[in-house]
Amino acid sequence: MTSGPATHHSRLRGPLLAAPLCAVLACNGGVAGLQRQISERLQQGLTATDSKRPEEPDRLPPELVLNKLRLYVDCVGATRVPLYDAYREGAAAFAGRTRSPPAEISPEAIGECDKAEHEGPLLKPPQPALEQAAAVYVDTSKVFAATIDAVREDMSHKSSSIEEDGERSPIYNNFSDAYRAWDDSRRALEEQIAARQGRLDAAVLAEIEARAGAGLEWHTRNVIIQAKPYVRCIGDHDEFTAGVCEAFHTAYNAAYAEFRAAYDSDPQAASAVFWLPQFAASLAQYTAAADALAQAIRAGKARSGDISAVVQEYGDAVHDGETVNFARLR
């Protein structure tokens, strides 16, 4: 089973994050200045790209297009929860509710987005709006990660301005502005992803059903598709508000029951599919974690980090699902 993003101490994140904070924020006119630069980059990039590489309809096989889209899905999946958790932890520190600094953002998480930004435009079909939304998201993620580092640095000092002045601390506006810019870019990127992913997922299921019926292969694909709305929803909430996501988990559980029925109906056929047993095991772990989270939320006993654990189990199941190959049964 694959592992999720590492959470150990950071190594260098590259020029943007390794530079002194002045170079990242203050010397460019603060976060507002960087937001203007990012906006200009988006507009310039779209203008240049649209004239050379217009958006193409998805004429390629859905699986091939999903392979490109997966880079951007992995980017958001690796960064959304840890950055949102760090915002909540930082906001609590500014409000005087905790003396604990926000968690550090791992370079591996940011690296997933660098990979998407660099490799995505090389894959077909050209999708400039998606690619530019990702470029902006990478920029805002790095800026926000830099402000999180600044909060951690400040709170490591005995005379912490954050602990003494809270939201009157000079660093507060940078932190809040960077979070808003990041969250806006996240929503824009997720809209680009969702517009394509729903259409492609439906096309893949239709192709499987036309070729092999709604059997084991169809349910294997469908069950992980049905997990996405719940994971996306809890990633936008905390342990106190994620109860609004439960309907998505209920829909997933119905799809999971259908997958298990298809999987258990013919163990010999299931075991002959490459990597399917491993996927089934990963999916069971995700389901158990998501069930436990939903129960804890209902009981008011969910804790910080529970959502991240479920997202990581989902990521493991997705990566194992990508390895499953039904070719031997065709």
Buried (B, 14 or more C-beta within 10 A) or exposed (E): EBEBBEBEEBEEBEEBBEBEBEEBBBEBEBBBEBBEBBEEBBEEBBEEBBEEBEEEEBEBEBEEBBBBBBBBBBBBBBBBBBBBBBBBBBBBBBEEEBEEBBBBBBBBBBBBBBBBBEEBBEBEBBBBBBBBBBBBBBBBBBBBBBBBBBBBEBBEEEEBBBBEBBEEBEBBBBBBBBBBBBBBBBEBBBEBBEEBBEEBBEBBBEBBBEEBEEBBBBBBBBBBBBBBBBBBBBBBBBBEEBBEBBEBBEBBBEBBEBBBEBBEEEEEBBEEBBBBBBBBBBBBBBBEBBBBBBEBBEEEEBEBEBBBBBBBBBBBBBBBBBEBEBEEBE
